[in-house]
Amino acid sequence: MKRLAFKMKLHPGLTEEYKRRHDQLWPELQQLLKQTGIEDYSIFLDEETNDLFGVLKINNPENMNDLPNHSVMKKWWAYMKDLMDCNPDNSPVSISLPEVFYMK
């Protein structure tokens, strides 16, 4: 199982809306993520900088490359684009974070 981490940027003042939308995560999106092999997925917020930090586990990280091709993923990105920094295709600007320490 591989652990991946990344960061994104939330627009100021939108924490509650971001949390509300994720609390109501669409079942079809959750199913897609699980079918991709993603599990133990969390997103944390640095309230001082509005940086979002995502951490997840996945058996094969290559499986994530296909996510942008799914209509539910595109629909979710369009739904979230007003809350965070996004690319032209509405995907969140996401920066991979290398692991520098892990304690079991």
C-alpha positions as CSV (number, residue, x, y, z in Angstrom):
1,M,0.0,0.0,0.0
2,K,1.4,3.3,-1.1
3,R,0.7,6.5,0.8
4,L,0.4,9.8,-1.2
5,A,0.2,13.3,0.0
6,F,-0.6,16.6,-1.8
7,K,-1.6,20.1,-1.2
8,M,-4.2,22.4,-2.7
9,K,-5.4,26.0,-2.0
10,L,-8.8,26.9,-0.6
11,H,-10.1,30.4,-1.3
12,P,-10.4,32.5,1.9
13,G,-13.7,32.4,3.8
14,L,-14.9,29.2,2.2
15,T,-13.9,26.6,4.8
16,E,-17.5,25.8,6.0
17,E,-18.7,25.4,2.4
18,Y,-15.8,23.2,1.5
19,K,-16.5,21.0,4.5
20,R,-20.2,20.9,3.8
21,R,-19.7,19.7,0.2
22,H,-17.3,17.0,1.4
23,D,-19.7,15.9,4.2
24,Q,-22.2,15.3,1.4
25,L,-19.8,13.5,-0.9
26,W,-21.6,12.0,-3.8
27,P,-22.0,8.2,-3.5
28,E,-20.9,7.7,-7.2
29,L,-17.7,9.7,-6.5
30,Q,-16.9,7.7,-3.4
31,Q,-17.5,4.5,-5.4
32,L,-15.2,5.7,-8.2
33,L,-12.4,6.5,-5.7
34,K,-12.8,3.1,-4.0
35,Q,-12.8,1.3,-7.3
36,T,-9.6,3.1,-8.2
37,G,-8.1,1.6,-5.0
38,I,-8.1,4.7,-2.9
39,E,-8.7,4.2,0.8
40,D,-8.0,5.9,4.1
41,Y,-8.3,9.4,2.4
42,S,-8.2,12.5,4.5
43,I,-7.9,16.2,3.8
44,F,-6.6,18.6,6.4
45,L,-6.7,22.4,6.4
46,D,-4.0,24.9,7.5
47,E,-6.3,27.7,8.7
48,E,-3.5,30.3,8.6
49,T,-2.6,29.7,4.9
50,N,-5.8,28.1,3.5
51,D,-3.6,25.2,2.3
52,L,-5.4,21.9,2.1
53,F,-3.4,18.8,2.6
54,G,-4.6,15.5,1.2
55,V,-3.3,12.1,2.4
56,L,-4.5,8.8,1.0
57,K,-3.5,5.2,0.5
58,I,-3.6,3.3,-2.8
59,N,-2.3,0.0,-4.0
60,N,-1.3,1.2,-7.4
61,P,-0.8,5.0,-7.7
62,E,-0.9,4.6,-11.6
63,N,-4.6,4.0,-11.2
64,M,-5.1,7.6,-10.3
65,N,-4.1,8.6,-13.8
66,D,-7.5,7.5,-15.2
67,L,-9.6,9.6,-12.7
68,P,-9.7,12.7,-14.9
69,N,-11.4,10.7,-17.7
70,H,-14.5,9.9,-15.6
71,S,-17.5,12.1,-15.9
72,V,-18.3,12.1,-12.2
73,M,-14.8,13.3,-11.5
74,K,-15.2,16.2,-14.0
75,K,-18.6,17.0,-12.5
76,W,-17.1,17.1,-9.0
77,W,-14.3,19.4,-10.1
78,A,-16.8,21.8,-11.8
79,Y,-18.8,21.7,-8.6
80,M,-15.8,22.6,-6.5
81,K,-14.0,25.1,-8.8
82,D,-15.5,28.2,-7.1
83,L,-13.9,27.2,-3.7
84,M,-10.3,26.6,-4.7
85,D,-7.4,27.3,-7.1
86,C,-8.1,25.3,-10.2
87,N,-6.5,24.4,-13.6
88,P,-8.3,25.3,-16.9
89,D,-10.0,21.8,-16.8
90,N,-11.4,22.6,-13.4
91,S,-9.2,20.1,-11.6
92,P,-7.7,21.5,-8.4
93,V,-4.2,22.8,-8.6
94,S,-2.5,20.0,-6.7
95,I,1.2,19.8,-5.7
96,S,2.6,16.4,-4.7
97,L,4.4,16.3,-1.4
98,P,7.3,13.9,-1.0
99,E,7.4,11.8,2.2
100,V,10.3,12.7,4.4
101,F,9.3,10.8,7.5
102,Y,7.0,8.0,8.5
103,M,6.6,6.2,11.8
104,K,4.6,3.0,12.0
